[in-house]
Amino acid sequence: MGIWPISRTMKQKILMLILRFGVALAGVGYIIYALNWNDTVDADGVLHQGVINTIKSADWKLLVVSFLMVGLIYPIFSTRWWMLMRVRGMHCSWGKAFRLAMVGCFFNFCMPGSTGGDFVKGYYAAKGSNRKTDAIISVIVDRILGLLGLFIVAGVTGLTLLSDPRVRYITGIIWLCGLGGVIGASI
């Protein structure tokens, strides 16, 4: 039977959990090691602020507001995806949708390219479901809606800076692309 009085599948799950924590810990350790904590001066004499002085010189009110805003983004886009899955007839809890969205975010940040997390999120949403196509479609539509949201934010922000001719030109392109996307989606 072995040393542990537990089943083989339980051993595998425990080992996979330890492996995942080990990989995550190694990644965090590497990031902490690779950061420039103190100021550095390059060969041209240009001073680059380190993490410590960057945080010290930050406007704390804006820093707190930005952390709150970033903290709200994840529940909002998790809710969007949860609603898309429900529209497609897939009934899962909001908590599961949030967890899968966070797994997707992790892989978006840790894998080359920006869609790795979508593949992982789609895989786990489809795993064990008899509606695999609906799960994949919900991920694709969620990505398209997120892109449309970025166009809206960029377009509205550009409208506030129309006095600059370069911004005016780019804002026009953004609005045309966004309009084309909406028309294309409605066809």
Rosetta blueprint (number, residue, H / E / L):
1 M L
2 G L
3 I L
4 W L
5 P L
6 I L
7 S L
8 R H
9 T H
10 M H
11 K H
12 Q H
13 K H
14 I H
15 L H
16 M H
17 L H
18 I H
19 L H
20 R H
21 F H
22 G H
23 V H
24 A H
25 L H
26 A H
27 G H
28 V H
29 G H
30 Y H
31 I H
32 I H
33 Y H
34 A H
35 L L
36 N L
37 W L
38 N L
39 D L
40 T E
41 V E
42 D L
43 A L
44 D L
45 G L
46 V L
47 L E
48 H E
49 Q L
50 G L
51 V H
52 I H
53 N H
54 T H
55 I H
56 K H
57 S L
58 A L
59 D L
60 W H
61 K H
62 L H
63 L H
64 V H
65 V H
66 S H
67 F H
68 L H
69 M H
70 V H
71 G H
72 L H
73 I H
74 Y H
75 P H
76 I H
77 F H
78 S H
79 T H
80 R H
81 W H
82 W H
83 M H
84 L H
85 M H
86 R H
87 V H
88 R L
89 G L
90 M L
91 H L
92 C L
93 S L
94 W H
95 G H
96 K H
97 A H
98 F H
99 R H
100 L H
101 A H
102 M H
103 V H
104 G H
105 C H
106 F H
107 F H
108 N H
109 F H
110 C H
111 M L
112 P L
113 G L
114 S L
115 T L
116 G H
117 G H
118 D H
119 F H
120 V H
121 K H
122 G H
123 Y H
124 Y H
125 A H
126 A H
127 K L
128 G L
129 S L
130 N L
131 R L
132 K H
133 T H
134 D H
135 A H
136 I H
137 I H
138 S H
139 V H
140 I H
141 V H
142 D H
143 R H
144 I H
145 L H
146 G H
147 L H
148 L H
149 G H
150 L H
151 F H
152 I H
153 V H
154 A H
155 G H
156 V H
157 T H
158 G H
159 L H
160 T L
161 L L
162 L L
163 S L
164 D L
165 P H
166 R H
167 V H
168 R H
169 Y H
170 I H
171 T H
172 G H
173 I H
174 I H
175 W H
176 L H
177 C H
178 G H
179 L H
180 G H
181 G H
182 V H
183 I H
184 G H
185 A H
186 S H
187 I L
